[in-house]
């Protein structure tokens, strides 16, 4: 009785090198774009030595004030569109009703009058923001 030995074909192996390459490229793309996500309108921030805000799960809501006193909100397609203080207050109020723990940050140009910043902060607190942070540049 002779047994015939069947030769098995070797199993095809998956080449994972291209997948690793793609994942590394995606990692680099996310590392580059992540810091760009938290930006408001371009303003000249005042310089002050302050502790950074702690890590948070949700993206903060950023309200910017340019040197001419115009207000901007980092929401949707209207990031670069100037808005009145009442519109900003209404939109922030809607967001705070949905997500009451959202951090609100103010990006104020250093040449903006103090009264404009105080008026904005009062409007944000009236909209339901429990605390409002001021963003500064490190000297």
Secondary structure, DSSP 8 states (H G I E B T S, - for coil): ----------------HHHHHHHHHHHHHHHHHHHHHS--S---B-B---------SS--EEEEE-TTS-EEE-SGGGTTS-B-HHHHHHHHHHHHHH-TT--EEEEEBTTS-HHHHHHHHHHHHHTT-S-EEE--B--
